[in-house]
Amino acid sequence: MRHATTAVLFLAAISACSKQTPSANPTAPAAKPAAADPLATPLGLANAKLVENADNALNLAKFELGKQLFFDPRLSGTGAMACAACHLPEKAFTDGNAVSKKDDGGMNTRNSPTMHNVGYLDRLYWDGRAKTLEGNVLAAWKAQIGGKPDEASKRLAAVKEYTDAFQGAFGAGPSEDTIVKALASFLRGLRSGDSAFDRWQAGDEAAVSDAAKQGYALFAGKAGCVVCHTPPLFTNKLFYNVGIGMKAEKPDVGAAGEKAFNDPTKTGQFKTPTLRDIAKTGPYFHDGSVAALRDAVKLMASGGIDNPNKDPLLMNRDLSDAEVDQLVAFLETLSGNVAWTPPAVPK
């Protein structure tokens, strides 16, 4: 049944791609510059739908407060590590490491994914264990940076700029609830679009190279990438076993785990990562095991890594080296036009 559903998604995706063929009209309007409003929907994401929380409506006050908190080490157990330690703006909110160090010095077993556009996802973490962004934030706050909500709340309550900001955003002071909601609001509003690809789709023929255009044709056709990496988010939000890490002595079971779907048929499955900003987010895959984008593309185009649970969608696409290079050229056009400066954290 899942593969029948995937086939429907494939047909829908191909139809969507055919509708996204850029206009050849030389009088097509130029793409607008990035909006000053941080919560404005960027070019290319108009058809994507945010996963909202009725108990935490997104607004600018919460977003701006959450942005400061994301960069503030006061939230950690040691008071030395901010959320941003594993999610750097210049790396599309990843950290460039295969796996990241925790606040207590221990190491994660999975790669830090981009935070761009996570507000559009209905399952978070590589294995989909978190069903809400707020749940993801709370779990990561405690597990990754050793956050102790009561202690962190007291630290923040001692800073007048924060108490004023919390009152303005929530009508209440810092607490586990308001801190989580502020952080989730920041991440829900952290969107990446207005890429060269988006400007091309809007009619700017000069926005991307001929190699990238050929790469997009491969992406939507022979290479089959669009089945799982469906525009505009370039993910279908589903989970697949592509073989990464399955030859380890104790493989990571991914979505099959008790904290995730608790379903052995999902052994070795991990979420389809977004390809937006992919040129900035290496190393790749849930374990950070592939350093270079071209190598990751070639691995997937060759059918992934064989194992008893590998998804049948993974097959050798018989791409030439030139075609792999064209795919990479296309993927490099998906980097968002995001001007990002970390906020000043209150003293």
C-alpha positions as CSV (number, residue, x, y, z in Angstrom):
1,M,0.0,0.0,0.0
2,R,2.8,2.4,0.8
3,H,4.4,1.9,-2.6
4,A,1.0,2.5,-4.2
5,T,0.8,5.7,-2.3
6,T,4.3,6.6,-3.4
7,A,3.3,6.0,-7.0
8,V,0.5,8.5,-6.6
9,L,2.9,11.0,-5.1
10,F,5.3,10.4,-8.0
11,L,2.5,11.2,-10.5
12,A,1.5,14.2,-8.5
13,A,5.1,15.4,-8.3
14,I,5.7,15.0,-12.0
15,S,2.5,16.9,-12.7
16,A,3.7,19.7,-10.3
17,C,7.1,19.8,-12.0
18,S,5.5,20.2,-15.4
19,K,3.6,23.1,-14.1
20,Q,6.7,24.6,-12.7
21,T,8.5,24.9,-16.1
22,P,9.8,28.4,-16.1
23,S,8.2,30.9,-18.5
24,A,10.0,31.7,-21.7
25,N,8.3,35.1,-21.7
26,P,11.1,37.7,-21.6
27,T,8.7,40.2,-20.1
28,A,8.1,38.0,-17.0
29,P,8.4,40.1,-13.8
30,A,11.7,40.0,-12.0
31,A,11.7,38.2,-8.6
32,K,11.1,40.6,-5.7
33,P,13.9,41.1,-3.2
34,A,13.8,39.3,0.1
35,A,11.1,40.8,2.3
36,A,12.1,42.7,5.4
37,D,9.4,41.0,7.5
38,P,11.1,37.9,9.0
39,L,7.8,36.1,9.0
40,A,7.0,36.8,5.3
41,T,6.8,33.7,3.2
42,P,9.8,33.6,0.9
43,L,9.7,33.1,-2.8
44,G,9.1,29.5,-3.7
45,L,7.3,28.4,-0.5
46,A,3.8,29.9,-1.3
47,N,2.3,26.5,-1.8
48,A,3.9,24.9,1.3
49,K,1.7,24.8,4.5
50,L,3.1,25.5,7.9
51,V,2.2,23.0,10.6
52,E,0.7,25.4,13.1
53,N,0.0,24.9,16.8
54,A,-3.3,26.4,18.0
55,D,-1.8,26.7,21.5
56,N,1.2,28.7,20.2
57,A,0.1,31.0,17.4
58,L,3.1,32.4,15.5
59,N,3.8,36.1,15.9
60,L,6.8,38.4,15.7
61,A,7.2,38.9,19.4
62,K,7.6,35.2,20.0
63,F,9.8,34.7,17.0
64,E,12.2,37.4,18.1
65,L,12.3,36.2,21.7
66,G,12.9,32.6,20.5
67,K,15.7,33.8,18.2
68,Q,17.6,35.3,21.2
69,L,17.0,32.2,23.3
70,F,18.3,30.0,20.5
71,F,21.7,31.7,20.8
72,D,21.8,32.0,24.6
73,P,23.9,29.5,26.5
74,R,21.9,30.2,29.7
75,L,19.5,27.5,28.5
76,S,22.0,24.7,28.9
77,G,22.9,22.7,31.9
78,T,26.4,24.1,32.1
79,G,25.4,27.6,31.0
80,A,28.0,27.3,28.3
81,M,26.2,25.8,25.2
82,A,23.5,27.4,23.1
83,C,21.1,25.6,20.7
84,A,23.1,27.4,18.0
85,A,26.2,25.4,18.8
86,C,24.8,22.6,16.6
87,H,22.9,24.8,14.2
88,L,25.0,27.6,12.7
89,P,23.4,30.2,10.4
90,E,26.2,30.1,7.9
91,K,25.8,26.4,7.5
92,A,22.0,26.6,7.0
93,F,21.6,25.8,10.7
94,T,23.6,22.6,10.7
95,D,27.1,22.4,12.2
96,G,29.3,20.8,9.6
97,N,30.1,17.8,11.8
98,A,29.2,14.1,11.2
99,V,27.7,14.1,14.7
100,S,27.7,16.7,17.4
101,K,29.0,17.0,21.0
102,K,26.5,17.4,23.8
103,D,26.6,19.8,26.6
104,D,27.9,17.1,28.9
105,G,30.7,16.1,26.6
106,G,29.0,13.0,25.2
107,M,28.4,12.5,21.5
108,N,25.3,12.2,19.5
109,T,24.8,9.3,17.2
110,R,23.0,11.2,14.4
111,N,23.8,14.3,12.3
112,S,22.4,17.7,13.2
113,P,19.8,18.4,10.4
114,T,19.0,21.9,9.0
115,M,16.5,23.9,11.0
116,H,15.4,25.7,7.8
117,N,11.7,25.0,7.0
118,V,11.2,22.6,9.9
119,G,7.9,24.4,10.6
120,Y,6.5,22.6,7.6
121,L,7.2,19.1,9.0
122,D,4.7,17.0,10.8
123,R,7.3,14.6,12.2
124,L,10.6,15.8,13.6
125,Y,14.0,14.1,14.3
126,W,15.6,11.7,11.7
127,D,13.3,8.9,13.0
128,G,10.1,11.0,13.3
129,R,9.8,10.5,17.0
130,A,8.5,14.1,17.7
131,K,5.0,14.9,16.5
132,T,5.2,18.6,17.2
133,L,7.8,21.2,17.0
134,E,7.3,22.1,20.6
135,G,7.9,18.5,21.6
136,N,11.0,18.4,19.5
137,V,12.3,21.6,21.1
138,L,11.7,20.3,24.7
139,A,13.4,17.0,24.0
140,A,16.4,18.5,22.3
141,W,16.7,21.2,25.0
142,K,17.0,18.5,27.7
143,A,18.9,15.8,25.8
144,Q,21.4,17.8,23.7
145,I,22.2,20.9,25.8
146,G,21.4,19.4,29.2
147,G,18.7,22.0,29.9
148,K,17.0,22.1,33.3
149,P,13.9,24.1,32.7
150,D,13.5,25.4,36.2
151,E,17.1,26.5,36.5
152,A,17.1,28.1,33.1
153,S,13.9,30.0,33.8
154,K,15.4,31.5,37.0
155,R,18.5,32.6,35.0
156,L,16.3,34.3,32.4
157,A,14.0,35.9,35.0
158,A,17.1,37.6,36.5
159,V,17.5,39.6,33.2
160,K,15.1,42.5,32.8
161,E,15.3,42.5,29.0
162,Y,14.1,38.9,29.0
163,T,11.3,39.4,31.6
164,D,10.0,42.3,29.5
165,A,10.2,40.3,26.3
166,F,8.4,37.3,27.9
167,Q,5.7,39.6,29.2
168,G,5.3,41.1,25.8
169,A,5.1,37.8,24.0
170,F,3.2,35.7,26.5
171,G,1.9,37.9,29.3
172,A,3.9,35.7,31.6
173,G,7.5,35.2,32.8
174,P,10.1,32.6,31.7
175,S,9.0,29.0,32.3
176,E,9.4,25.6,30.6
177,D,6.2,26.3,28.7
178,T,7.0,29.8,27.5
179,I,10.6,29.1,26.7
180,V,9.6,26.1,24.6
181,K,6.9,28.1,22.8
182,A,9.3,30.9,22.0
183,L,12.0,28.6,20.6
184,A,9.4,26.7,18.6
185,S,8.1,30.0,17.2
186,F,11.6,31.0,16.1
187,L,12.0,27.7,14.3
188,R,8.5,27.7,12.8
189,G,9.4,31.1,11.3
190,L,12.9,30.1,10.2
191,R,12.3,29.7,6.5
192,S,14.6,29.4,3.5
193,G,13.5,30.2,-0.1
194,D,14.2,32.8,-2.8
195,S,16.9,30.5,-4.1
196,A,18.3,30.7,-7.7
197,F,16.0,27.8,-8.5
198,D,13.0,29.8,-7.2
199,R,13.9,32.8,-9.2
200,W,14.3,30.7,-12.3
201,Q,10.9,29.2,-11.7
202,A,9.5,32.7,-11.4
203,G,10.7,33.5,-14.9
204,D,14.4,34.6,-14.5
205,E,16.1,32.4,-17.1
206,A,19.5,33.8,-16.2
207,A,19.2,32.7,-12.5
208,V,20.6,29.3,-13.1
209,S,23.1,27.7,-15.5
210,D,22.4,25.4,-18.4
211,A,24.0,22.6,-16.5
212,A,21.6,23.2,-13.6
213,K,18.6,23.2,-15.9
214,Q,19.8,19.9,-17.3
215,G,20.2,18.7,-13.8
216,Y,16.7,19.6,-12.9
217,A,15.4,17.6,-15.9
218,L,17.3,14.6,-14.6
219,F,16.0,15.2,-11.1
220,A,12.4,15.2,-12.3
221,G,13.0,12.4,-14.9
222,K,15.7,9.8,-15.3
223,A,17.2,10.1,-11.9
224,G,13.8,9.8,-10.1
225,C,14.8,12.1,-7.3
226,V,11.5,14.0,-7.3
227,V,9.6,11.0,-6.0
228,C,11.0,11.5,-2.5
229,H,12.4,15.1,-2.8
230,T,9.2,16.8,-3.9
231,P,9.0,20.5,-4.5
232,P,8.5,23.0,-3.0
233,L,10.0,21.7,0.2
234,F,12.1,19.1,-1.7
235,T,11.0,16.4,0.8
236,N,7.8,14.2,0.8
237,K,8.1,13.9,4.6
238,L,8.2,10.1,4.4
239,F,10.7,7.6,5.7
240,Y,12.9,5.2,3.7
241,N,15.7,2.6,4.2
242,V,18.4,3.6,1.7
243,G,21.0,1.3,3.4
244,I,23.0,4.0,5.2
245,G,24.6,2.5,8.4
246,M,22.9,-0.9,8.0
247,K,26.2,-2.8,7.8
248,A,27.2,-1.6,11.3
249,E,27.5,-4.2,14.0
250,K,24.5,-2.7,15.7
251,P,22.7,-0.7,13.0
252,D,20.5,2.3,14.0
253,V,17.0,1.0,13.4
254,G,15.7,4.6,12.8
255,A,11.9,4.9,12.5
256,A,11.4,1.3,13.8
257,G,12.5,2.4,17.3
258,E,10.2,2.4,20.3
259,K,10.3,6.2,20.7
260,A,9.4,6.6,17.0
261,F,6.9,4.4,15.1
262,N,7.7,1.2,17.1
263,D,7.3,-0.7,13.9
264,P,9.8,-3.4,12.8
265,T,8.8,-2.9,9.2
266,K,10.4,0.5,9.4
267,T,13.9,-0.9,10.3
268,G,16.6,1.4,9.0
269,Q,14.2,4.0,7.7
270,F,14.9,7.7,8.2
271,K,13.1,10.8,7.0
272,T,13.7,12.1,3.6
273,P,15.8,15.2,4.2
274,T,15.0,18.5,2.5
275,L,17.3,19.4,-0.4
276,R,16.9,23.1,0.2
277,D,20.3,24.5,1.2
278,I,21.8,21.1,0.6
279,A,25.1,22.6,-0.6
280,K,25.7,24.0,2.8
281,T,24.6,21.1,5.0
282,G,27.2,18.4,4.6
283,P,28.3,15.9,5.8
284,Y,25.2,14.0,4.6
285,F,22.8,11.3,5.8
286,H,21.6,10.6,9.3
287,D,25.0,9.5,10.5
288,G,27.0,12.1,8.6
289,S,28.9,9.3,6.9
290,V,29.3,11.0,3.4
291,A,31.4,14.2,3.3
292,A,30.9,15.5,-0.2
293,L,27.6,16.4,-2.0
294,R,28.7,14.7,-5.2
295,D,29.5,11.5,-3.4
296,A,26.0,11.5,-1.7
297,V,24.3,12.1,-5.1
298,K,26.3,9.3,-6.7
299,L,25.5,6.9,-3.9
300,M,21.8,7.5,-4.1
301,A,21.8,7.5,-7.9
302,S,23.5,4.1,-7.9
303,G,20.7,2.6,-5.7
304,G,21.9,3.2,-2.1
305,I,23.4,0.3,-0.1
306,D,21.9,-3.2,-0.3
307,N,20.4,-4.7,2.8
308,P,17.3,-6.8,3.6
309,N,15.2,-3.8,4.3
310,K,16.2,-1.5,1.5
311,D,13.3,0.3,-0.1
312,P,12.6,-1.0,-3.7
313,L,12.4,2.6,-4.9
314,L,16.2,2.7,-4.6
315,M,17.7,1.5,-7.9
316,N,20.7,2.1,-10.1
317,R,19.7,5.0,-12.4
318,D,22.8,4.4,-14.6
319,L,23.9,8.1,-14.6
320,S,27.0,9.1,-16.3
321,D,29.6,11.3,-14.5
322,A,28.4,14.2,-16.5
323,E,24.8,13.6,-15.4
324,V,25.9,13.4,-11.8
325,D,27.7,16.7,-12.2
326,Q,24.5,18.2,-13.7
327,L,22.5,17.0,-10.7
328,V,24.9,18.6,-8.4
329,A,24.8,21.9,-10.3
330,F,21.0,21.8,-9.9
331,L,21.2,21.1,-6.2
332,E,23.5,24.0,-5.7
333,T,20.7,26.3,-6.9
334,L,18.6,25.4,-3.9
335,S,20.5,27.6,-1.5
336,G,18.2,30.2,-0.1
337,N,18.8,33.9,-0.3
338,V,18.9,34.4,3.5
339,A,20.7,37.4,5.0
340,W,21.2,36.2,8.6
341,T,22.9,37.9,11.5
342,P,22.8,36.3,15.0
343,P,21.0,38.5,17.5
344,A,22.5,40.3,20.4
345,V,21.9,38.1,23.5
346,P,21.0,40.1,26.7
347,K,23.8,40.5,29.2
